[in-house]
Amino acid sequence: DDDYFHADITSLGYSGWEAKLLADVIRDKLQLGIRFDRYTEDRFNSVGTEYNNITFGVNFMPMKNVRIQLNYVNKTIDSNADPDFDNDILFLNFQCFFDTK
């Protein structure tokens, strides 16, 4: 039976996990975070690929309903079949929360 989103790939094993830490530097204003996650897949019982990501992040809350997030993700791939591209990520996110009461 197909076990990978109905893609006709019947021999794919996969697993993953993550560890993360978020610390308040200035309560309700500034947070620092780090996360490591690993995703492993085995295709056709012969080719294994391991994806490792380390994320460093800063959350800044200048007001009660505003959050600014800056994250850097260092990505590595260990595989005989897939190349390890230089495709790290740097992203900036602005969030605004509205009180619906």
MARTI-316499 format. One record per residue: x, y, z of N, C-alpha, C in turn. Coordinates in steps of 0.001 Angstrom, whole numbers. Layout:
BEGIN
SITE      n.px      n.py      n.pz     ca.px     ca.py     ca.pz      c.px      c.py      c.pz
SITE         X         Y         Z         X         Y         Z         X         Y         Z
...
***
This chain:
BEGIN
SITE      n.px      n.py      n.pz     ca.px     ca.py     ca.pz      c.px      c.py      c.pz
SITE       837     -1184         0         0         0         0       878      1241         0
SITE       478      2245      -718      1216      3492      -831      1187      4222       508
SITE      2371      4537      1062      2421      5199      2361      2969      6617      2296
SITE      3050      7204      1140      3629      8540      1020      2744      9432       170
SITE      1614      9840       706       706     10800        82       259     10367     -1317
SITE         9      9103     -1501      -503      8574     -2761       372      8949     -3951
SITE      1678      8837     -3778      2624      9210     -4832      3241      7988     -5500
SITE      2667      6827     -5290      3185      5580     -5852      4616      5280     -5404
SITE      4972      5741     -4229      6262      5408     -3641      5963      4508     -2450
SITE      6134      3226     -2628      5737      2286     -1577      6890      1887      -679
SITE      8097      2284     -1032      9249      1873      -243      9991      3103       269
SITE      9328      3859      1123      9930      5056      1682      9735      5062      3184
SITE     10837      5051      3908     10779      5168      5350     11258      6547      5749
SITE     10650      7134      6753     11047      8473      7161     10808      8657      8650
SITE     11613      9529      9241     11462      9862     10650     12082     11240     10877
SITE     11770     11837     12015     12335     13137     12309     12136     13513     13764
SITE     12877     14518     14190     12757     15024     15549     13316     16435     15603
SITE     13035     17125     16705     13566     18470     16898     13823     18711     18379
SITE     14756     19633     18648     15017     20114     19996     15096     21626     19901
SITE     14440     22320     20836     14444     23775     20750     14496     24395     22135
SITE     14998     25628     22155     15114     26390     23388     14771     27833     23063
SITE     13882     28418     23850     13498     29819     23706     13655     30473     25068
SITE     14434     31558     25113     14715     32217     26392     14327     33688     26330
SITE     13680     34155     27392     13375     35584     27518     14634     36313     27967
SITE     15080     37260     27161     16210     38100     27535     15691     39317     28297
SITE     14646     39918     27748     13913     40989     28423     12452     40565     28410
SITE     11888     40321     29572     10532     39768     29683      9525     40564     28856
SITE      8767     39842     28031      7721     40392     27165      8244     41381     26122
SITE      9560     41445     25909     10126     42360     24910     11088     41681     23938
SITE     11988     40827     24455     13045     40258     23619     13279     38796     23984
SITE     13273     37936     22966     13521     36504     23147     14603     36053     22175
SITE     15420     35115     22612     16395     34456     21758     16041     32980     21695
SITE     16203     32396     20520     15863     30989     20372     16851     30254     19484
SITE     16914     28953     19689     17709     28066     18849     16930     26768     18690
SITE     17004     26184     17496     16317     24920     17240     17190     24063     16333
SITE     17233     22770     16631     17882     21796     15753     16822     20790     15352
SITE     16708     20519     14057     15789     19464     13634     16448     18582     12588
SITE     16044     17320     12610     16591     16310     11694     15429     15529     11098
SITE     15502     15353      9789     14531     14545      9062     15317     13545      8232
SITE     14987     12269      8369     15698     11209      7670     14711     10421      6820
SITE     15118     10135      5597     14278      9301      4728     15145      8257      4041
SITE     14551      7107      3798     15187      6015      3069     14324      5702      1866
SITE     14896      5867       684     14146      5605      -541     14526      4246     -1104
SITE     13548      3452     -1336     13709      2162     -2003     14728      1277     -1296
SITE     14803      1422        41     15664       599       891     17142       681       540
SITE     17573      1704      -196     18989      1764      -540     19588      3164      -400
SITE     18840      4191      -720     19379      5549      -686     18813      6276       524
SITE     19680      6633      1457     19236      7364      2636     19649      8823      2548
SITE     18779      9676      3019     19058     11111      3025     18740     11660      4407
SITE     19655     12489      4922     19463     13101      6221     19530     14620      6060
SITE     18478     15287      6497     18391     16742      6440     18562     17279      7860
SITE     19508     18185      8059     19757     18784      9362     19625     20297      9253
SITE     18846     20889     10142     18665     22336     10164     18962     22859     11562
SITE     19716     23950     11621     19920     24678     12871     19357     26072     12646
SITE     18409     26473     13492     17763     27778     13376     18140     28633     14568
SITE     18571     29854     14280     18840     30856     15301     17807     31957     15121
SITE     17179     32393     16203     16122     33380     16059     16091     34419     17161
SITE     15551     35583     16792     15326     36684     17725     13888     37149     17546
SITE     13163     37260     18642     11810     37822     18641     11841     39126     19431
SITE     11336     40184     18805     11264     41486     19467      9811     41926     19480
SITE      9307     42268     20668      7928     42710     20836      7938     44153     21336
SITE      7951     45135     20420      8018     46529     20851      6730     47016     21514
SITE      5610     46406     21147      4311     46728     21751      3587     45421     22023
SITE      2516     45494     22794      1769     44294     23195      1262     43495     22000
SITE       881     44172     20919       269     43468     19786      1170     43398     18554
SITE      2471     43645     18703      3397     43612     17564      4580     42709     17885
SITE      4948     41874     16917      6120     41003     17059      6938     41079     15768
SITE      8236     41234     15925      9170     41221     14801     10110     40042     15029
SITE     10206     39164     14042     11025     37964     14172     12102     37959     13094
SITE     13321     37623     13490     14423     37447     12559     14988     36055     12797
SITE     15057     35246     11753     15554     33874     11864     16575     33588     10781
SITE     17584     32822     11160     18572     32304     10204     18565     30785     10323
SITE     18408     30096      9195     18384     28631      9176     19583     28138      8391
SITE     20448     27384      9045     21591     26740      8402     21170     25323      8042
SITE     21138     25028      6740     20633     23739      6264     21774     22893      5703
SITE     21794     21609      6070     22747     20671      5484     22012     19397      5081
SITE     22505     18774      4032     21938     17524      3530     23063     16507      3417
SITE     22849     15342      3994     23808     14241      3885     23147     13147      3066
SITE     23583     13021      1795     22921     12087       901     23854     11680      -228
SITE     23668     10457      -698     24372     10001     -1893     23620     10379     -3157
SITE     22337     10710     -3023     21509     10987     -4194     21187     12467     -4377
SITE     21105     13219     -3273     20725     14629     -3351     21931     15516     -3076
SITE     22100     16581     -3845     23219     17496     -3594     22968     18353     -2359
SITE     24043     18803     -1735     23933     19703      -588     24062     21128     -1107
SITE     22935     21721     -1479     22914     23075     -2008     23242     24083      -909
SITE     23786     25202     -1312     24000     26307      -390     22703     27101      -348
SITE     21725     26614       412     20395     27221       418     19933     27548      1837
SITE     20823     28180      2593     20433     28633      3921     19353     29708      3791
SITE     18658     29980      4886     17518     30902      4857     17725     31998      5897
SITE     17477     33224      5491     17403     34354      6402     16059     35017      6151
SITE     15217     35092      7198     13922     35726      6964     13521     36623      8116
SITE     12781     37662      7740     12283     38657      8668     10767     38626      8590
SITE     10114     38570      9744      8666     38427      9802      8088     39495     10727
SITE      7065     40192     10243      6346     41173     11060      4956     40625     11348
SITE      4539     40665     12611      3205     40196     12991      2510     41271     13789
SITE      1227     41426     13518       401     42361     14275      -853     41611     14720
SITE     -1161     41681     15992     -2287     40971     16570     -3414     41973     16846
SITE     -4613     41601     16506     -5764     42472     16721     -6650     41882     17812
SITE     -7067     42692     18737     -7957     42270     19809     -9370     42237     19264
SITE    -10020     41079     19296    -11357     40928     18736    -12450     41096     19778
SITE    -12108     41474     20977    -13102     41633     22045    -13751     42990     22001
***
